[in-house]
């Protein structure tokens, strides 16, 4: 590892009413894994979009020096031409196309003006081998898991003779096994001379894999840390990110748990496309007022399917089971009925299920609770503005105003908008599916505080999370799910990561 392959000097980028980057400077050494850390809205993704040409030269101030030469990228193609490839947080794969077609999409293998599919397939097999992925190159992408799709994205980058690979939150949607596999691939590619830049909120991964770290806060470079020099751990990174030490990752909370008010009995749901496969297999559980109930399970265990099927039967084919509110059976056949019964659902996929990216912050926040700001079916504009401003401040959403489009916000701030949207309905039961996915440690702390406040108001909270420390730190009681079945229940005080994992893999039952 020697010399710098990349220098970004004095990068300043403005959006209407907002300075996203202010004199940011960063140096990446050849052959290293360089991490970029910062709170949501700090400017990490914007900086990488400047580097990759998404924000072309002329739309920002400052210099980019790559491999010793000043470069001025006019778009993604021009940055890829010199070997800089970015993999965005939302994967850019087409589900219906094959693995080979996706790898070479826009970079086709051409022979005499015609695509050479035989050569393309052979190259695809070699590239898949480099990332350790054994799948059918002719099979459609939609048949692969999220972790496998991430590896296809890396294979796609390698097909472009990549010299600097940028990964934006590459493990945010992966379980622990897939995350470790991806990090292992990055380490392997590093031994082959590939330089990588990784944005991540998972500080344990950063501390484990990064050679150097650049910390950005509010659009400014705060510091650069060399991990190999030592004394760099999660707490040290947090101090740089938030400007203070976080003595505890989770707010202190004394629960005030009341009586049982929400109960699900023998809930059974069939997969929407695979007849006979039960995604919810005779599941039963309950929630008490003021209680935070966690659901733990490996990816594909059926946690999200259970939550969505309860919330107005928005997933799968209902086969049987009961929902009881305050001891009385109720029917919740659709989303409108769920909202009317005081149930809200914050989905794990904010882009697809949580937001209309054409809307602004104001319209999104009030969209699920229109009746609260309407008089005789007519929306009161003043009440709408007041409500949106109240929740923007309460959720600490970083936006120039409530009139900016949600598509312009950082991923973490988009997640806060989704939370605000459903909190505005004033639910008695809030179902939160991966509520802190893709959110920095400081914002996580804020959301944990919000969850505690909901419980203190006597509401019930269901929290689905793939991070066991999070469930243990926030919840009062935890259910485990395996292959559509609820396999166990433990109080958070008694549970450990090991005991939960045994139930999540059903080894305790076996």
N, C-alpha and C positions, 0 to 999 in steps of 0.2 A: 504494500500500500504506500504510494508516494505521490506527493503533489496534489494540487486541486484540479478536479475535472470540471467543477462548476463554481462560479462566483456570481452572486446577485448583489448588486451594489446600489443603494439608495432607491429601492423600488417604492414608488408612491402611486397608489391607484385610488381614484375617486369614483363614486357612484352618486347619483343625484341626492344631495343632502347628507351624504355619508362619506367619510374618508376611511376606506377599508384597510389600506396599507399606507404607512407613513415612514419613509426612509428606512425600509427594511433591508438588512444586509445579511447574507448567509454564504458560507463556504462549505462545499462538499468535497471530500478527498476521494481520490480515485480508488475504487475497489472496496469502499466501505458501505455499511448500512447506516444511513443517516435518518434520524427520526425528527419529526416536527411536532411539537406539543403546544397546546394552548387551549383556552376555554372556547366554547362555541362562540362564533362571531369574532374570534381574534384575528382572522385573516389567513388561516392556514391554506384552505382550499383556494382562496383567491390568489395567493402567491403561486400555487402550483398551476393555476390556470394561466397566469402570466407567463410562467416558465414554458408551458406546453403550447402556447400560442392560441389558446381559447380566447384569452384577452390579447389581441395582436399588438405588435409594436405600433406606437402612436397613441394608444389608449392609456398609457401609463408613463411615468417618468422613471429614469434610472437606467442602469446598464446590466446586460446579461453577458457573461463571458463563459463560453463553453469550450473546453479543451484548448484554452489559450487564445481563442479568437472571439471578438465581439460578434454577437448574433442578434438578429432582428427578425423574429418569427412573425409571419403574416397569418398563420393559421396552424392547425394541428399537422397538416401534411408537411409543412416546412420544418417543424420541430422533429417529426418522425424521420425526415430526410437525413438529419444528422445523428439520429439514434436515440432521441428522447421520446419515450412512450409513456403515456399516463393511463392508468386503470382507475376509473371513477368508482365511487362508492356504490352507485347504481350500475349494475353490470350492463354492458352494451352488447348483449347477445340476442339473436333472433330465435325464439323457441322452436319454430317449425323447421328451421334449417339444420343440416347435419353438423356434427362437430367439425369436420373438414371445411365445410362451407363457411362456418363462423370464423374459423382460424384465419382464412384467407380472404374474408369479405373486405373489399376495397383494396386488396393487395394480392389480386388473383395471380396464379401461376399461368402464364400465357406462353404459348408456343405458336409462332407465325400468326398472331392475332386471334388465336382460339385458346380458350381455357383448357389446360392439360390436366384433366381430373386424375389420371393415373399418377402423374408426378406429384400433384397436390396431395393425394392420399398418402403416398410414400413419405413425403415431407411431414405430413401431419402425424404419422406414426412416430417418426423420429422426434418431433417436438414434444409429443405427449410422453415419450420415454424420458426426455430431459426433465420433465416435471413429475415423473413418477406416477403417471395416470394411465391405468389400463382400462380403456373403454373402447367401444366400437366407433371408429372414426366416421362410419357411415350412419350411425344412429343420431336421432334428433337431440338437440341440446335439452329440450324439455324433459327428457327422461333422466337427466343427471341431477344429483343433489347440488345444493348451493356451494358446498365446498369443492366439488368437482368442477363446477362452472367457473369458480375462481381460478382453478388451475388451468382451465381452457383459456381464460383471459391472459394468463401469464404465457402460455404456449403461443397465443396470438401475438403477444408483444415480442417474443423471441423470434417469430417469423419475420419481423421487421428489422432484424439485425440491431436489436436494442443495445445501447451502451449505458443509458441511464434510465432505470425503471422507476416510475412514480406510482405508489399505491396509496389510494385515499381510503382509509378505514377498511383495509382488506379483510379483517376478521370480525367486523361488527355483526354480521349475520350468521357467523359460524359457531358450532358447538366447540367444546374444548378440544376434542380429538381432531376435528378438521382444522382448527386454528393452529394446533401444534404441528400438524402435517404441513400446512402452508409455510409456517415459520422455518421448518426444517428445509423446505425447498429453497427458501430465500438464502439460508446459510450455505446450502450446496451451490447455488448459483454464484454466491459471493466467492467461493473457492475457485470458480471458473473465471473470475475477474469482473463480474457484473457489479456495477454500482447501483444502489437502490436508495430511494427516499420514501419513507413510510410515515403517513399521518395516522395516528391512532390515539384513542382515549383509554386504551387498556395499558395502564402504566406498568403492570407486571410484565407484559410482553415487551414493552419498550426497554425496560431495565435489563431484560434477558437477552435481547437480540441486537440492540443498537450499539454502534461504535461511537457515534457522536449524536448529540441532541441539540437542536435549536429551539428555544422557547420564545413564542410570540404572545404578546398580551396587548389587546386593544390596538392592533395594527402596527405595533412597534416590536423590534427585536429586543428582547430582554437580556438574553445571554446564550452562549453556546457552551455545552458541557462535553467533555471527552470522557466517555464511560470507562475506557481502558485505564484512565488515570486514577480511577477509584473514587470512593466517597459519593457515588451517584446511586441513589435508591429512590423508591417511589415518593417518600416524604420530601426528598430534596427537589424532585421534579415538581411536586405540588406547590412548594414554596415559590418557585419561579413562575408557575402558571397563574396562581391566584394572588400572589403578592403577600402571602401570609402562610403560616403553618396551619394545617387542619389537624387539630389534636385528635379528632375522631372522625372517621368516615361517615358515621351515622349519628344524627341528632339524638340526644337523650330523650327518652319518651317513657312516660308511665301510663300504660293503657288503662282505660276505664271501660271495661267490657260489660255489656248488658245482656239482655235476653236474646235467644235465637229468634231471628226474624225472616231469614231467607234460607230455604232448604230445597235441595234437588234430590229426588228419589228415583233410583233405577233408570237413569237417563240413558237411552240407547239410540244411537244415530249411525246410519250407514254411509259409507263413502259415496260421494256424488257420482263417481265414474266407475267404481269397482263394486258390482253387486256382491253382497255377502260379506264384505269387509267392514267390520264395525270400528269406526273411529272413536266412538264412545260406547263402552261395553258395560251396560248396567251400572253406571256411575251414580254414587250417592255422596253428598256432602252437605254441610250447612255453614252459615255465617251468622255471627252474633253482632248486635249493634256495638259500634266502637271497636270492632275487631279487624285486624289486618291478617288476611288468610293467604298464604303463599301456595303456589303450585309449582312443583319441581319435576323435571323430566328431561330426558334427552331429546334432541331434535327429532320430530316425527312421532313423539310419544302420544300426542293427541291433546295437549293442553290448549292450544289455540282452537282446535276443532270443538272442544268442549265449550270454551268461552263463546265462540261465534254461534254455535247451535243454541245456546241458552239465550243469547241476545237476539231474539226475534227469528230464530231458526235460519240464520243467514249462511249456514254451511251444512251440507249433507242432507240426507233424507231421514226425517224424524220417524222412528219406529215405536217409541214408547217412553214412558216416564212422566214424572210429575214435577212441577215447580210450585212451591208453597211460599206465600208471603204472609207473615204473621199467622201461620197455622192454617191458612185457607188456600186451596188449590186455585191457581190462576192460569189462564191461557195467554201465551205470548207468541202469537203466530207470525209477527212481523216487527220491524224496527220501531214503527210508530207506537205499537202496543208496549214495547219494551220501555221506550222513553216515557210513555204515559204512566207506567208502573214504577217509575223512578230508577230505572236501570240505565247506566251508561257504559260504553265500551270504547276504550282507547286501543286501536289496533296496533299490531307490531309493525305493519308496513304502512308508514305514514304517507308515502308517495301514492300508493295505489288505493288504499282503503280509508285513509284519514283526511286527505286534502283534495280540494279542487285547485290545481295549480294555476288556474286562470283567475281565481278570486283574490281579493286583497285581504289583509289581516282583519279588518272590521267585519266584512261579510262572513268570513270563516268563523270567527268567534261566536257570532250570534246565530249561525245557521241551524244548529240543532235545537235551539230554544226560541224560535221566532215568536211564539205566543207570549213570551215574557215581555217583549217590547212592542206588542201590537195592541191596538185599540179597535175593536170591531173589525178584525181581520186586516187592518191597515197598519203598516209599520210606522212607529213614531221615530222619525230621524234623530231627534235629540236623545231619546232613550237609547237608541242603537249606538250612537257615538259615545254616550256616557258609559254604557256597559262595556264596549270594546276597550275604551281607555282604562277603565277600572281593572279589567283582566290583563291588559297589556302590562300595567304597572305591577299588579299582584304577582304575575308570573315572570316578571323581569325579562320580557321579550325585547330583544334589541332590534329595533327597526326605526327608521326615520320618522314614521308616523303610522297610524292605523290604516292609511290608504295605500300603502305600498303593497305590491303583490307578494304573496307567500312564496312564490317561486324564487324571489330575490334573496330570501333569508338563508342563513346557514342551516345545516341539518338539525342542529340542536334547537335553534329557535323555531324551526318548523314544528319540532316535537312539542315545544311549549305551547304553540298555537293550537295543536290538536288537543292537548290537555285542557287548555282554556275553553275550547269549544264545548267539551263535554262537562267540565265543571260548571259552565254557565247554565246547564240544564238543572243544576242543583239536585243531583241524584241521591237516592237513599242507599244505593249499591253501586259502587264504581268498580268496573272490571278493567284492570290496567294490564295490557299485554306487552311485556318488555318495555316499560315506560321510560327506562333510562338508556336504551340502546343508542349508541352513537352520540352520547352526551358526555361532556367533560366532568371531571370530578367535582368541580365547584357547583355546576348546575345540577349534578346528581344530588348533592347535599340539599339544595333548594327544593328539589322534587320530593326527597324524603320528608322534608319539613311539611310540604303540602299534604302528603299522604297522612302524616301524623295529625295534621289539622282536621282533615276529613274524618278520621277516626274519633278525634276529640269532640267533634260536632255530633257524634252518635251515628255516623254513617258506617256502613260496612264496606270493606275494601277487599277485592280479590286481586292479588298481584302475581302475575306470571313472569318468571325470570329464569334465564339460563345461567345466571351467576349465583351459585350457592351462598357465597359470603353475603351477598345482597339480601337474599331471602332470610338468612339467619340474623342479619343486622336490623331488618325492618319489620319482619312479620311476627305475629304472636303465635301462630299455629301454621303448620305446613302439611299439605297433602303431596304425595308422590304419585306419578302417573307412568304407566308402562304399557305400550301397545293398546292404548284406549281404555285401560282399566286403572282405577285408583287402587294402588297397591299398599298404601300405608298412610298413617296420620301421626304426626308428632308435634308436641309443643316446641317452639323455637328454643326454649331454655334447655330442653333435653336433647335436641337434635345436634348432630355434627355433620360435617360434609361427608364423612365416611358412612355414617348410618343412613343418610339420605341417598347416597349413591347406591348402596346395597338395595334399597327399595326401588330406586329408579331403574335398576337393571333387573329387578325381580329376583335377585339372588337370595334374598331373605326368605321369600316364599318358596323358592326351590329347595 
